[in-house]
Amino acid sequence: MRVDKWLSSVNVVKRRTIAQDMVKSGVVFVNGLKAKGSKELKVGDKIRIEYLKGAKEYEVLQIPTTKTIPKSQKEDFVKELS
């Protein structure tokens, strides 16, 4: 699954267009490398998003098979590291 699609599917960001803009502006990193929108994620990948007030890191636990998941199941798909 593409990094921008994953970010919106697991409710890290609200909309995919926001995720796409974040990737384009260079604030999303996958395993320490600046991510492109077409970057395919795998289980175990580490994602870092650099916000203005600091950075947050996430670990991919699962790849969702549907467009979105319920917010109550977010912990099954993503682990917040910092």
PDB file of N, CA, C and O in Angstrom:
ATOM      1  N   MET A   1       0.841  -1.173   0.000  1.00  0.00           N
ATOM      2  CA  MET A   1       0.000   0.000   0.000  1.00  0.00           C
ATOM      3  C   MET A   1       0.895   1.248   0.000  1.00  0.00           C
ATOM      4  O   MET A   1       1.928   1.279   0.669  1.00  0.00           O
ATOM      5  N   ARG A   2       0.496   2.253  -0.742  1.00  0.00           N
ATOM      6  CA  ARG A   2       1.252   3.498  -0.824  1.00  0.00           C
ATOM      7  C   ARG A   2       1.283   4.202   0.531  1.00  0.00           C
ATOM      8  O   ARG A   2       0.350   4.074   1.324  1.00  0.00           O
ATOM      9  N   VAL A   3       2.343   4.932   0.788  1.00  0.00           N
ATOM     10  CA  VAL A   3       2.504   5.588   2.087  1.00  0.00           C
ATOM     11  C   VAL A   3       1.404   6.612   2.340  1.00  0.00           C
ATOM     12  O   VAL A   3       0.898   6.696   3.459  1.00  0.00           O
ATOM     13  N   ASP A   4       1.023   7.387   1.337  1.00  0.00           N
ATOM     14  CA  ASP A   4      -0.024   8.390   1.560  1.00  0.00           C
ATOM     15  C   ASP A   4      -1.381   7.740   1.819  1.00  0.00           C
ATOM     16  O   ASP A   4      -2.161   8.225   2.639  1.00  0.00           O
ATOM     17  N   LYS A   5      -1.655   6.660   1.130  1.00  0.00           N
ATOM     18  CA  LYS A   5      -2.917   5.939   1.330  1.00  0.00           C
ATOM     19  C   LYS A   5      -2.946   5.289   2.713  1.00  0.00           C
ATOM     20  O   LYS A   5      -3.981   5.290   3.379  1.00  0.00           O
ATOM     21  N   TRP A   6      -1.814   4.735   3.145  1.00  0.00           N
ATOM     22  CA  TRP A   6      -1.733   4.097   4.462  1.00  0.00           C
ATOM     23  C   TRP A   6      -1.960   5.111   5.573  1.00  0.00           C
ATOM     24  O   TRP A   6      -2.689   4.832   6.525  1.00  0.00           O
ATOM     25  N   LEU A   7      -1.345   6.288   5.464  1.00  0.00           N
ATOM     26  CA  LEU A   7      -1.498   7.315   6.494  1.00  0.00           C
ATOM     27  C   LEU A   7      -2.956   7.705   6.700  1.00  0.00           C
ATOM     28  O   LEU A   7      -3.385   7.916   7.835  1.00  0.00           O
ATOM     29  N   SER A   8      -3.715   7.802   5.628  1.00  0.00           N
ATOM     30  CA  SER A   8      -5.127   8.155   5.766  1.00  0.00           C
ATOM     31  C   SER A   8      -5.974   6.948   6.163  1.00  0.00           C
ATOM     32  O   SER A   8      -6.946   7.105   6.901  1.00  0.00           O
ATOM     33  N   SER A   9      -5.635   5.761   5.698  1.00  0.00           N
ATOM     34  CA  SER A   9      -6.423   4.565   6.002  1.00  0.00           C
ATOM     35  C   SER A   9      -6.399   4.210   7.476  1.00  0.00           C
ATOM     36  O   SER A   9      -7.409   3.770   8.026  1.00  0.00           O
ATOM     37  N   VAL A  10      -5.247   4.400   8.128  1.00  0.00           N
ATOM     38  CA  VAL A  10      -5.132   4.015   9.542  1.00  0.00           C
ATOM     39  C   VAL A  10      -5.335   5.205  10.475  1.00  0.00           C
ATOM     40  O   VAL A  10      -5.012   5.137  11.661  1.00  0.00           O
ATOM     41  N   ASN A  11      -5.872   6.293   9.930  1.00  0.00           N
ATOM     42  CA  ASN A  11      -6.260   7.466  10.720  1.00  0.00           C
ATOM     43  C   ASN A  11      -5.092   8.201  11.376  1.00  0.00           C
ATOM     44  O   ASN A  11      -5.254   8.764  12.458  1.00  0.00           O
ATOM     45  N   VAL A  12      -3.927   8.204  10.744  1.00  0.00           N
ATOM     46  CA  VAL A  12      -2.820   9.036  11.229  1.00  0.00           C
ATOM     47  C   VAL A  12      -3.085  10.482  10.800  1.00  0.00           C
ATOM     48  O   VAL A  12      -2.860  11.412  11.575  1.00  0.00           O
ATOM     49  N   VAL A  13      -3.563  10.669   9.568  1.00  0.00           N
ATOM     50  CA  VAL A  13      -4.015  11.976   9.094  1.00  0.00           C
ATOM     51  C   VAL A  13      -5.468  11.842   8.646  1.00  0.00           C
ATOM     52  O   VAL A  13      -5.932  10.741   8.350  1.00  0.00           O
ATOM     53  N   LYS A  14      -6.182  12.965   8.596  1.00  0.00           N
ATOM     54  CA  LYS A  14      -7.621  12.901   8.339  1.00  0.00           C
ATOM     55  C   LYS A  14      -7.982  12.574   6.890  1.00  0.00           C
ATOM     56  O   LYS A  14      -8.916  11.813   6.640  1.00  0.00           O
ATOM     57  N   ARG A  15      -7.240  13.151   5.929  1.00  0.00           N
ATOM     58  CA  ARG A  15      -7.578  12.947   4.525  1.00  0.00           C
ATOM     59  C   ARG A  15      -6.352  12.574   3.719  1.00  0.00           C
ATOM     60  O   ARG A  15      -5.228  12.942   4.063  1.00  0.00           O
ATOM     61  N   ARG A  16      -6.579  11.840   2.645  1.00  0.00           N
ATOM     62  CA  ARG A  16      -5.459  11.410   1.808  1.00  0.00           C
ATOM     63  C   ARG A  16      -4.786  12.599   1.132  1.00  0.00           C
ATOM     64  O   ARG A  16      -3.573  12.585   0.922  1.00  0.00           O
ATOM     65  N   THR A  17      -5.557  13.623   0.791  1.00  0.00           N
ATOM     66  CA  THR A  17      -4.944  14.796   0.163  1.00  0.00           C
ATOM     67  C   THR A  17      -3.955  15.469   1.111  1.00  0.00           C
ATOM     68  O   THR A  17      -2.929  15.990   0.674  1.00  0.00           O
ATOM     69  N   ILE A  18      -4.259  15.458   2.395  1.00  0.00           N
ATOM     70  CA  ILE A  18      -3.319  16.010   3.380  1.00  0.00           C
ATOM     71  C   ILE A  18      -2.061  15.159   3.410  1.00  0.00           C
ATOM     72  O   ILE A  18      -0.950  15.688   3.454  1.00  0.00           O
ATOM     73  N   ALA A  19      -2.229  13.843   3.387  1.00  0.00           N
ATOM     74  CA  ALA A  19      -1.077  12.937   3.386  1.00  0.00           C
ATOM     75  C   ALA A  19      -0.232  13.144   2.130  1.00  0.00           C
ATOM     76  O   ALA A  19       0.997  13.137   2.204  1.00  0.00           O
ATOM     77  N   GLN A  20      -0.875  13.328   0.988  1.00  0.00           N
ATOM     78  CA  GLN A  20      -0.149  13.565  -0.254  1.00  0.00           C
ATOM     79  C   GLN A  20       0.642  14.866  -0.183  1.00  0.00           C
ATOM     80  O   GLN A  20       1.788  14.922  -0.629  1.00  0.00           O
ATOM     81  N   ASP A  21       0.034  15.915   0.378  1.00  0.00           N
ATOM     82  CA  ASP A  21       0.734  17.195   0.525  1.00  0.00           C
ATOM     83  C   ASP A  21       1.934  17.067   1.462  1.00  0.00           C
ATOM     84  O   ASP A  21       2.981  17.665   1.217  1.00  0.00           O
ATOM     85  N   MET A  22       1.782  16.286   2.536  1.00  0.00           N
ATOM     86  CA  MET A  22       2.875  16.088   3.483  1.00  0.00           C
ATOM     87  C   MET A  22       4.045  15.378   2.803  1.00  0.00           C
ATOM     88  O   MET A  22       5.202  15.738   3.017  1.00  0.00           O
ATOM     89  N   VAL A  23       3.745  14.376   1.989  1.00  0.00           N
ATOM     90  CA  VAL A  23       4.795  13.644   1.275  1.00  0.00           C
ATOM     91  C   VAL A  23       5.489  14.567   0.274  1.00  0.00           C
ATOM     92  O   VAL A  23       6.716  14.567   0.172  1.00  0.00           O
ATOM     93  N   LYS A  24       4.702  15.353  -0.464  1.00  0.00           N
ATOM     94  CA  LYS A  24       5.273  16.273  -1.455  1.00  0.00           C
ATOM     95  C   LYS A  24       6.171  17.326  -0.820  1.00  0.00           C
ATOM     96  O   LYS A  24       7.181  17.719  -1.405  1.00  0.00           O
ATOM     97  N   SER A  25       5.803  17.787   0.387  1.00  0.00           N
ATOM     98  CA  SER A  25       6.598  18.831   1.031  1.00  0.00           C
ATOM     99  C   SER A  25       7.800  18.265   1.785  1.00  0.00           C
ATOM    100  O   SER A  25       8.571  19.026   2.368  1.00  0.00           O
ATOM    101  N   GLY A  26       7.970  16.955   1.784  1.00  0.00           N
ATOM    102  CA  GLY A  26       9.189  16.349   2.315  1.00  0.00           C
ATOM    103  C   GLY A  26       9.252  16.186   3.814  1.00  0.00           C
ATOM    104  O   GLY A  26      10.345  16.173   4.382  1.00  0.00           O
ATOM    105  N   VAL A  27       8.112  16.062   4.477  1.00  0.00           N
ATOM    106  CA  VAL A  27       8.133  15.894   5.935  1.00  0.00           C
ATOM    107  C   VAL A  27       7.875  14.454   6.366  1.00  0.00           C
ATOM    108  O   VAL A  27       7.857  14.160   7.561  1.00  0.00           O
ATOM    109  N   VAL A  28       7.674  13.546   5.394  1.00  0.00           N
ATOM    110  CA  VAL A  28       7.426  12.136   5.698  1.00  0.00           C
ATOM    111  C   VAL A  28       8.659  11.323   5.321  1.00  0.00           C
ATOM    112  O   VAL A  28       9.158  11.414   4.199  1.00  0.00           O
ATOM    113  N   PHE A  29       9.144  10.525   6.274  1.00  0.00           N
ATOM    114  CA  PHE A  29      10.312   9.683   6.064  1.00  0.00           C
ATOM    115  C   PHE A  29       9.937   8.238   6.354  1.00  0.00           C
ATOM    116  O   PHE A  29       9.237   7.961   7.328  1.00  0.00           O
ATOM    117  N   VAL A  30      10.395   7.316   5.515  1.00  0.00           N
ATOM    118  CA  VAL A  30      10.176   5.885   5.719  1.00  0.00           C
ATOM    119  C   VAL A  30      11.543   5.242   5.897  1.00  0.00           C
ATOM    120  O   VAL A  30      12.390   5.301   5.006  1.00  0.00           O
ATOM    121  N   ASN A  31      11.748   4.632   7.050  1.00  0.00           N
ATOM    122  CA  ASN A  31      13.025   3.990   7.397  1.00  0.00           C
ATOM    123  C   ASN A  31      14.205   4.952   7.220  1.00  0.00           C
ATOM    124  O   ASN A  31      15.273   4.557   6.752  1.00  0.00           O
ATOM    125  N   GLY A  32      14.002   6.212   7.599  1.00  0.00           N
ATOM    126  CA  GLY A  32      15.067   7.201   7.564  1.00  0.00           C
ATOM    127  C   GLY A  32      15.277   7.900   6.235  1.00  0.00           C
ATOM    128  O   GLY A  32      16.096   8.815   6.150  1.00  0.00           O
ATOM    129  N   LEU A  33      14.562   7.495   5.197  1.00  0.00           N
ATOM    130  CA  LEU A  33      14.700   8.113   3.868  1.00  0.00           C
ATOM    131  C   LEU A  33      13.448   8.914   3.534  1.00  0.00           C
ATOM    132  O   LEU A  33      12.332   8.507   3.858  1.00  0.00           O
ATOM    133  N   LYS A  34      13.646  10.058   2.882  1.00  0.00           N
ATOM    134  CA  LYS A  34      12.508  10.887   2.491  1.00  0.00           C
ATOM    135  C   LYS A  34      11.599  10.079   1.571  1.00  0.00           C
ATOM    136  O   LYS A  34      12.056   9.496   0.588  1.00  0.00           O
ATOM    137  N   ALA A  35      10.313  10.052   1.897  1.00  0.00           N
ATOM    138  CA  ALA A  35       9.363   9.214   1.161  1.00  0.00           C
ATOM    139  C   ALA A  35       8.821   9.926  -0.066  1.00  0.00           C
ATOM    140  O   ALA A  35       8.660  11.146  -0.078  1.00  0.00           O
ATOM    141  N   LYS A  36       8.545   9.142  -1.092  1.00  0.00           N
ATOM    142  CA  LYS A  36       7.808   9.606  -2.260  1.00  0.00           C
ATOM    143  C   LYS A  36       6.404   9.032  -2.151  1.00  0.00           C
ATOM    144  O   LYS A  36       6.189   8.042  -1.452  1.00  0.00           O
ATOM    145  N   GLY A  37       5.453   9.644  -2.832  1.00  0.00           N
ATOM    146  CA  GLY A  37       4.065   9.200  -2.755  1.00  0.00           C
ATOM    147  C   GLY A  37       3.867   7.764  -3.192  1.00  0.00           C
ATOM    148  O   GLY A  37       2.957   7.089  -2.710  1.00  0.00           O
ATOM    149  N   SER A  38       4.697   7.294  -4.088  1.00  0.00           N
ATOM    150  CA  SER A  38       4.536   5.937  -4.620  1.00  0.00           C
ATOM    151  C   SER A  38       5.237   4.886  -3.764  1.00  0.00           C
ATOM    152  O   SER A  38       5.206   3.704  -4.107  1.00  0.00           O
ATOM    153  N   LYS A  39       5.864   5.282  -2.668  1.00  0.00           N
ATOM    154  CA  LYS A  39       6.587   4.339  -1.802  1.00  0.00           C
ATOM    155  C   LYS A  39       5.627   3.303  -1.238  1.00  0.00           C
ATOM    156  O   LYS A  39       4.635   3.644  -0.593  1.00  0.00           O
ATOM    157  N   GLU A  40       5.931   2.033  -1.488  1.00  0.00           N
ATOM    158  CA  GLU A  40       5.115   0.935  -0.966  1.00  0.00           C
ATOM    159  C   GLU A  40       5.590   0.583   0.441  1.00  0.00           C
ATOM    160  O   GLU A  40       6.786   0.416   0.682  1.00  0.00           O
ATOM    161  N   LEU A  41       4.643   0.473   1.359  1.00  0.00           N
ATOM    162  CA  LEU A  41       4.977   0.129   2.746  1.00  0.00           C
ATOM    163  C   LEU A  41       4.883  -1.366   2.965  1.00  0.00           C
ATOM    164  O   LEU A  41       4.116  -2.066   2.304  1.00  0.00           O
ATOM    165  N   LYS A  42       5.688  -1.844   3.917  1.00  0.00           N
ATOM    166  CA  LYS A  42       5.654  -3.240   4.334  1.00  0.00           C
ATOM    167  C   LYS A  42       5.517  -3.263   5.851  1.00  0.00           C
ATOM    168  O   LYS A  42       5.799  -2.270   6.523  1.00  0.00           O
ATOM    169  N   VAL A  43       5.086  -4.387   6.379  1.00  0.00           N
ATOM    170  CA  VAL A  43       4.987  -4.555   7.825  1.00  0.00           C
ATOM    171  C   VAL A  43       6.382  -4.401   8.428  1.00  0.00           C
ATOM    172  O   VAL A  43       7.344  -4.994   7.940  1.00  0.00           O
ATOM    173  N   GLY A  44       6.484  -3.606   9.484  1.00  0.00           N
ATOM    174  CA  GLY A  44       7.762  -3.374  10.138  1.00  0.00           C
ATOM    175  C   GLY A  44       8.433  -2.072   9.744  1.00  0.00           C
ATOM    176  O   GLY A  44       9.395  -1.660  10.392  1.00  0.00           O
ATOM    177  N   ASP A  45       7.947  -1.410   8.692  1.00  0.00           N
ATOM    178  CA  ASP A  45       8.522  -0.125   8.287  1.00  0.00           C
ATOM    179  C   ASP A  45       8.287   0.919   9.369  1.00  0.00           C
ATOM    180  O   ASP A  45       7.270   0.896  10.063  1.00  0.00           O
ATOM    181  N   LYS A  46       9.244   1.835   9.503  1.00  0.00           N
ATOM    182  CA  LYS A  46       9.137   2.929  10.465  1.00  0.00           C
ATOM    183  C   LYS A  46       8.884   4.218   9.689  1.00  0.00           C
ATOM    184  O   LYS A  46       9.599   4.535   8.738  1.00  0.00           O
ATOM    185  N   ILE A  47       7.859   4.952  10.108  1.00  0.00           N
ATOM    186  CA  ILE A  47       7.482   6.195   9.451  1.00  0.00           C
ATOM    187  C   ILE A  47       7.704   7.335  10.430  1.00  0.00           C
ATOM    188  O   ILE A  47       7.300   7.261  11.590  1.00  0.00           O
ATOM    189  N   ARG A  48       8.353   8.390   9.950  1.00  0.00           N
ATOM    190  CA  ARG A  48       8.593   9.591  10.761  1.00  0.00           C
ATOM    191  C   ARG A  48       7.957  10.771  10.044  1.00  0.00           C
ATOM    192  O   ARG A  48       8.193  10.995   8.856  1.00  0.00           O
ATOM    193  N   ILE A  49       7.145  11.526  10.786  1.00  0.00           N
ATOM    194  CA  ILE A  49       6.520  12.721  10.250  1.00  0.00           C
ATOM    195  C   ILE A  49       7.031  13.902  11.063  1.00  0.00           C
ATOM    196  O   ILE A  49       6.898  13.928  12.287  1.00  0.00           O
ATOM    197  N   GLU A  50       7.611  14.870  10.381  1.00  0.00           N
ATOM    198  CA  GLU A  50       8.162  16.038  11.056  1.00  0.00           C
ATOM    199  C   GLU A  50       7.155  17.182  10.995  1.00  0.00           C
ATOM    200  O   GLU A  50       7.009  17.855   9.975  1.00  0.00           O
ATOM    201  N   TYR A  51       6.457  17.383  12.131  1.00  0.00           N
ATOM    202  CA  TYR A  51       5.518  18.492  12.265  1.00  0.00           C
ATOM    203  C   TYR A  51       6.283  19.732  12.720  1.00  0.00           C
ATOM    204  O   TYR A  51       7.455  19.643  13.083  1.00  0.00           O
ATOM    205  N   LEU A  52       5.623  20.879  12.699  1.00  0.00           N
ATOM    206  CA  LEU A  52       6.266  22.114  13.136  1.00  0.00           C
ATOM    207  C   LEU A  52       6.644  22.065  14.614  1.00  0.00           C
ATOM    208  O   LEU A  52       7.665  22.628  15.010  1.00  0.00           O
ATOM    209  N   LYS A  53       5.839  21.404  15.424  1.00  0.00           N
ATOM    210  CA  LYS A  53       6.083  21.351  16.870  1.00  0.00           C
ATOM    211  C   LYS A  53       6.906  20.138  17.287  1.00  0.00           C
ATOM    212  O   LYS A  53       7.072  19.898  18.483  1.00  0.00           O
ATOM    213  N   GLY A  54       7.416  19.380  16.347  1.00  0.00           N
ATOM    214  CA  GLY A  54       8.205  18.192  16.664  1.00  0.00           C
ATOM    215  C   GLY A  54       7.853  17.043  15.749  1.00  0.00           C
ATOM    216  O   GLY A  54       6.959  17.146  14.909  1.00  0.00           O
ATOM    217  N   ALA A  55       8.563  15.956  15.922  1.00  0.00           N
ATOM    218  CA  ALA A  55       8.368  14.794  15.042  1.00  0.00           C
ATOM    219  C   ALA A  55       7.628  13.680  15.773  1.00  0.00           C
ATOM    220  O   ALA A  55       7.700  13.560  16.996  1.00  0.00           O
ATOM    221  N   LYS A  56       6.919  12.871  14.997  1.00  0.00           N
ATOM    222  CA  LYS A  56       6.260  11.669  15.523  1.00  0.00           C
ATOM    223  C   LYS A  56       6.708  10.491  14.689  1.00  0.00           C
ATOM    224  O   LYS A  56       6.875  10.592  13.473  1.00  0.00           O
ATOM    225  N   GLU A  57       6.901   9.363  15.369  1.00  0.00           N
ATOM    226  CA  GLU A  57       7.314   8.141  14.669  1.00  0.00           C
ATOM    227  C   GLU A  57       6.259   7.063  14.857  1.00  0.00           C
ATOM    228  O   GLU A  57       5.647   6.939  15.918  1.00  0.00           O
ATOM    229  N   TYR A  58       6.064   6.292  13.805  1.00  0.00           N
ATOM    230  CA  TYR A  58       5.083   5.215  13.800  1.00  0.00           C
ATOM    231  C   TYR A  58       5.721   3.969  13.215  1.00  0.00           C
ATOM    232  O   TYR A  58       6.657   4.046  12.420  1.00  0.00           O
ATOM    233  N   GLU A  59       5.195   2.809  13.625  1.00  0.00           N
ATOM    234  CA  GLU A  59       5.623   1.538  13.054  1.00  0.00           C
ATOM    235  C   GLU A  59       4.420   0.874  12.409  1.00  0.00           C
ATOM    236  O   GLU A  59       3.333   0.851  12.987  1.00  0.00           O
ATOM    237  N   VAL A  60       4.611   0.334  11.213  1.00  0.00           N
ATOM    238  CA  VAL A  60       3.544  -0.355  10.489  1.00  0.00           C
ATOM    239  C   VAL A  60       3.408  -1.756  11.069  1.00  0.00           C
ATOM    240  O   VAL A  60       4.345  -2.551  11.000  1.00  0.00           O
ATOM    241  N   LEU A  61       2.240  -2.064  11.642  1.00  0.00           N
ATOM    242  CA  LEU A  61       1.995  -3.393  12.192  1.00  0.00           C
ATOM    243  C   LEU A  61       1.236  -4.282  11.212  1.00  0.00           C
ATOM    244  O   LEU A  61       1.478  -5.486  11.137  1.00  0.00           O
ATOM    245  N   GLN A  62       0.312  -3.674  10.459  1.00  0.00           N
ATOM    246  CA  GLN A  62      -0.464  -4.403   9.456  1.00  0.00           C
ATOM    247  C   GLN A  62      -0.784  -3.462   8.304  1.00  0.00           C
ATOM    248  O   GLN A  62      -0.763  -2.240   8.456  1.00  0.00           O
ATOM    249  N   ILE A  63      -1.075  -4.042   7.163  1.00  0.00           N
ATOM    250  CA  ILE A  63      -1.546  -3.277   6.009  1.00  0.00           C
ATOM    251  C   ILE A  63      -3.050  -3.525   5.892  1.00  0.00           C
ATOM    252  O   ILE A  63      -3.468  -4.672   5.729  1.00  0.00           O
ATOM    253  N   PRO A  64      -3.876  -2.467   5.972  1.00  0.00           N
ATOM    254  CA  PRO A  64      -5.331  -2.687   5.888  1.00  0.00           C
ATOM    255  C   PRO A  64      -5.749  -3.147   4.491  1.00  0.00           C
ATOM    256  O   PRO A  64      -5.135  -2.779   3.490  1.00  0.00           O
ATOM    257  N   THR A  65      -6.793  -3.948   4.447  1.00  0.00           N
ATOM    258  CA  THR A  65      -7.311  -4.435   3.172  1.00  0.00           C
ATOM    259  C   THR A  65      -8.481  -3.590   2.683  1.00  0.00           C
ATOM    260  O   THR A  65      -8.918  -3.739   1.542  1.00  0.00           O
ATOM    261  N   THR A  66      -8.993  -2.703   3.540  1.00  0.00           N
ATOM    262  CA  THR A  66     -10.104  -1.833   3.172  1.00  0.00           C
ATOM    263  C   THR A  66      -9.615  -0.389   3.087  1.00  0.00           C
ATOM    264  O   THR A  66      -8.497  -0.075   3.494  1.00  0.00           O
ATOM    265  N   LYS A  67     -10.468   0.481   2.553  1.00  0.00           N
ATOM    266  CA  LYS A  67     -10.094   1.881   2.363  1.00  0.00           C
ATOM    267  C   LYS A  67      -9.817   2.575   3.691  1.00  0.00           C
ATOM    268  O   LYS A  67      -8.844   3.320   3.810  1.00  0.00           O
ATOM    269  N   THR A  68     -10.654   2.340   4.679  1.00  0.00           N
ATOM    270  CA  THR A  68     -10.445   2.906   6.008  1.00  0.00           C
ATOM    271  C   THR A  68     -10.736   1.843   7.054  1.00  0.00           C
ATOM    272  O   THR A  68     -11.421   0.854   6.792  1.00  0.00           O
ATOM    273  N   ILE A  69     -10.202   2.070   8.239  1.00  0.00           N
ATOM    274  CA  ILE A  69     -10.475   1.168   9.358  1.00  0.00           C
ATOM    275  C   ILE A  69     -11.158   1.970  10.455  1.00  0.00           C
ATOM    276  O   ILE A  69     -10.998   3.189  10.515  1.00  0.00           O
ATOM    277  N   PRO A  70     -11.921   1.306  11.329  1.00  0.00           N
ATOM    278  CA  PRO A  70     -12.507   2.025  12.461  1.00  0.00           C
ATOM    279  C   PRO A  70     -11.411   2.546  13.396  1.00  0.00           C
ATOM    280  O   PRO A  70     -10.383   1.895  13.581  1.00  0.00           O
ATOM    281  N   LYS A  71     -11.640   3.717  13.978  1.00  0.00           N
ATOM    282  CA  LYS A  71     -10.642   4.295  14.881  1.00  0.00           C
ATOM    283  C   LYS A  71     -10.352   3.391  16.064  1.00  0.00           C
ATOM    284  O   LYS A  71      -9.261   3.445  16.633  1.00  0.00           O
ATOM    285  N   SER A  72     -11.314   2.561  16.441  1.00  0.00           N
ATOM    286  CA  SER A  72     -11.110   1.648  17.564  1.00  0.00           C
ATOM    287  C   SER A  72     -10.101   0.549  17.244  1.00  0.00           C
ATOM    288  O   SER A  72      -9.564  -0.076  18.158  1.00  0.00           O
ATOM    289  N   GLN A  73      -9.836   0.303  15.963  1.00  0.00           N
ATOM    290  CA  GLN A  73      -8.878  -0.736  15.552  1.00  0.00           C
ATOM    291  C   GLN A  73      -7.523  -0.172  15.155  1.00  0.00           C
ATOM    292  O   GLN A  73      -6.680  -0.907  14.641  1.00  0.00           O
ATOM    293  N   LYS A  74      -7.297   1.110  15.381  1.00  0.00           N
ATOM    294  CA  LYS A  74      -6.057   1.761  14.951  1.00  0.00           C
ATOM    295  C   LYS A  74      -4.817   1.076  15.551  1.00  0.00           C
ATOM    296  O   LYS A  74      -3.793   0.955  14.878  1.00  0.00           O
ATOM    297  N   GLU A  75      -4.905   0.633  16.804  1.00  0.00           N
ATOM    298  CA  GLU A  75      -3.766   0.005  17.478  1.00  0.00           C
ATOM    299  C   GLU A  75      -3.337  -1.305  16.829  1.00  0.00           C
ATOM    300  O   GLU A  75      -2.203  -1.745  17.018  1.00  0.00           O
ATOM    301  N   ASP A  76      -4.224  -1.930  16.073  1.00  0.00           N
ATOM    302  CA  ASP A  76      -3.883  -3.178  15.375  1.00  0.00           C
ATOM    303  C   ASP A  76      -3.014  -2.926  14.139  1.00  0.00           C
ATOM    304  O   ASP A  76      -2.312  -3.824  13.676  1.00  0.00           O
ATOM    305  N   PHE A  77      -3.065  -1.709  13.612  1.00  0.00           N
ATOM    306  CA  PHE A  77      -2.384  -1.408  12.351  1.00  0.00           C
ATOM    307  C   PHE A  77      -1.163  -0.505  12.507  1.00  0.00           C
ATOM    308  O   PHE A  77      -0.250  -0.556  11.683  1.00  0.00           O
ATOM    309  N   VAL A  78      -1.137   0.324  13.559  1.00  0.00           N
ATOM    310  CA  VAL A  78      -0.054   1.286  13.724  1.00  0.00           C
ATOM    311  C   VAL A  78       0.341   1.369  15.199  1.00  0.00           C
ATOM    312  O   VAL A  78      -0.510   1.342  16.089  1.00  0.00           O
ATOM    313  N   LYS A  79       1.644   1.472  15.435  1.00  0.00           N
ATOM    314  CA  LYS A  79       2.174   1.636  16.784  1.00  0.00           C
ATOM    315  C   LYS A  79       2.892   2.975  16.830  1.00  0.00           C
ATOM    316  O   LYS A  79       3.815   3.213  16.050  1.00  0.00           O
ATOM    317  N   GLU A  80       2.475   3.854  17.743  1.00  0.00           N
ATOM    318  CA  GLU A  80       3.132   5.148  17.876  1.00  0.00           C
ATOM    319  C   GLU A  80       4.377   4.982  18.736  1.00  0.00           C
ATOM    320  O   GLU A  80       4.302   4.547  19.885  1.00  0.00           O
ATOM    321  N   LEU A  81       5.520   5.334  18.162  1.00  0.00           N
ATOM    322  CA  LEU A  81       6.799   5.159  18.864  1.00  0.00           C
ATOM    323  C   LEU A  81       7.184   6.404  19.647  1.00  0.00           C
ATOM    324  O   LEU A  81       7.753   6.291  20.733  1.00  0.00           O
ATOM    325  N   SER A  82       6.889   7.581  19.128  1.00  0.00           N
ATOM    326  CA  SER A  82       7.213   8.816  19.870  1.00  0.00           C
ATOM    327  C   SER A  82       6.323   9.947  19.431  1.00  0.00           C
ATOM    328  O   SER A  82       6.445  11.061  19.940  1.00  0.00           O
TER     329      SER A  82
END
